[in-house]
Amino acid sequence: MEALRTSPLFFGLPEEALDAIIPLFKEQSYKKDTIIFKEGEPGDRLFFILSGKLALSCLIDVATSVQVATLSSGDVMGEMALLSSAPRSLTATAVEDTKLLELSRSDLEKLKESKYLVYSSVTGFMANIVCRRLTEVTADLFKVVDILSATKNERDDLTNQLESSRKGIAAAFFG
């Protein structure tokens, strides 16, 4: 549980808030290849990885999934679902035997009822992480758009060259 105190999730959180939130986490162990949660399921828990690795994947069609990230010790996931009640956007699978600390929405709600200021601090920190991640994803999305644009331009150039070649060939043969 001490690993949470130094986690970016709670970095800078007042000691009183840490003392209130940390006991709410429950340790769970998962064997290799265990699915922690599936894309589309209700998001009701936040996860802190104590040890091991998780693969995050998403479905691109009914039968095909693509791994989009690997998380390891010290990483956090699920804060967006915990804050918004949104369904899971990815599937998480243990790549190796893994230990997680889990915080349920119901336990977080109990904190809201008993220590509202602590709850506000904790959820504010989680919202900050969500905002940072969205900023990173947006930057990555712009990079992808740039790459796709460059690829499209290259395709357009090749298409124009091909059209010119065809016209030249047609003029030579049928001129």
N, C-alpha and C positions, 0 to 999 in steps of 0.2 A: 504493500500500500504506500510505502514511502516514495516509490517511483512516481506516484501522482503529484507529489509536492514539487518535483523538479520538472514536471511535464509542461510543454508549451501551453497545454490546455488550461493550466491554472497558474502559469507564471505571473507573479505580481499580485495574485489574489491574497487578500488579507488573511492572516493566520486564523482568525475566528471563522471565516468562511471555509477555509481548508479543513479545519477541525470538524465542521458540520457536514461537509459533503463527502469526504473520504470514507467514513464508515458506511455510507450508503452503497458503495461499490461492492459487488460480490465476485469472488474469483471463480472462474469456470475453466475447465480443461477440455480440449478438443483433440481428438486423434487426427492424424494425417488423413486428408481427403474428406473430412467431415464438412458438410455445408453448414455454415453458421447462420446465414439467412439467404433468402432468394429474392431476386429482383421482383418487385411488385407486392411483396409481403408488407404488412403494416410495419412501419418503423417505430419501435417502442423502446429501443435501448441504444445507449452509447457504449462504445467499446474502447478500451485502452489495452494495447498489446504488451503484456509482461514479457513473454518469450515466444519464439516461433515466428512463423510467417503466414500471411494470408494473401491469397490471390483474389483480386477484384475483377469481375468480368460482367459483361452485359450481352444481352441477346441482340443479334442484328437481324435475325429472322427466327422462325419457329424452331429450327434445328441447329442453328449456329450461334455460338457465343465467342466473344473475343475478350482476352485478358487485357485490361486497361491499366492495371497497377499491381504492384506487390508491396505490401506493408509488412513492417517488422517491429521488433521491440521498440517501445516508446511512441509508436504511432497511435493516432486516435482516429476513429471513424464513427459515424452515426450521429454526430451532433446536429446535422441538418434535420434528420428525421425526428430526433428527439425534440427539437424546438418547434417543428412545424407540423408534426403528425403526418407528414407525407409518406407515401409508400417508398420502399427501398428502390433506389435507382440502379443498384448493382447487386450481384450475387457475390458473397464472400465465402471462400473455401480455404480450409487449413491446408497449406502446402506441406507442412510438417506438424508434428505434435506441437500444440500451441496453448498457452495460458493467457486468458483474457481477464480483465477486470471489467465488469458490466454495471452500468447504471441504468435502471429502468425509469420510464416516464412516471410510473406511479410513485416510486421513491422520491423522484425530483419534485413531484406535486406535493408530497407530504412535507418536504422542506419549505415549499411555498406557503403552506398553511402554518407551519410552526415558526419559521424564521424568514420572513419575507425579504428583509434586506440582504441576507446571505443568498437567498434564491435569486434575487435581482443581480447580485454581483456575479454569481456563477453563470446565469443565462447570458449576461452581458459579455462575459469572457467567451462563451461558446459562440455567440453571435459574431464576435470579433473574428474568431477563427473561420466561421462561414464566410464572412466578408473577404478575408484574405484569400481563401480558396477560390471564391468567385472571381476575384481580381486576377488570380493566376490562370484560371480556366479561360477567362475572357482574353487575356494576353495570348494564351495558347491558341484559342480559336482564331484570333486575328492572324497568327502565324500560318495556321492551316488555310485560311482564306487566301492569304498571300501566295502560298504554295499552289493552291488550286488555280488561282488567277494566272500565275506564271505558267502553269501547265496548260491552261486553256489558251493563253497567248501563243505558246509554242505550238499547240495543236492548230490554232488558226493560221499561224505562219506556214506550217507544213501543208495545211489544206490549200492555202493560196498558192504555194509553190507547185503543189500537185495540179491545181486547176490551170496554172500558167503552162505547165509542162504539157498537159493534155491539149490545150489550145494550140500550142506550138506544134505538137505532133499531128493534130488534126489538120492544121493549115498546110503542113508539109505533105501530108498524104492526099488531102482532098482539095487543096488550095485552089 
